[in-house]
Amino acid sequence: MAGSTTNISIRMDSDLKAQADALFNELGMNISTAFNIFIRQSLREGRIPFDISLNQPNKETMAAMLEAERIAHDPSVKHYSDVEEALQELKR
């Protein structure tokens, strides 16, 4: 690696930067070191070194959500007006 360095400027939400600073500090580095690690790993792999995707539920979670929706609309399933009422039923 060449010994010369250059400065770059990145715009980032101040709260996000504070969270990143705290995390990287816990890991024993600063944000500049973390960014350099990211760049080096990207170049090594020839891609962004992690998956970028929409936050979509997996098949198991989706199945559970569909089951919950089915139960919520099933007139034969007992419904409770609040948590206390459901807890009372469980104690019986």
Helices and strands as residue ranges (DSSP letters): H 14-26, H 31-45, H 59-72, H 83-91
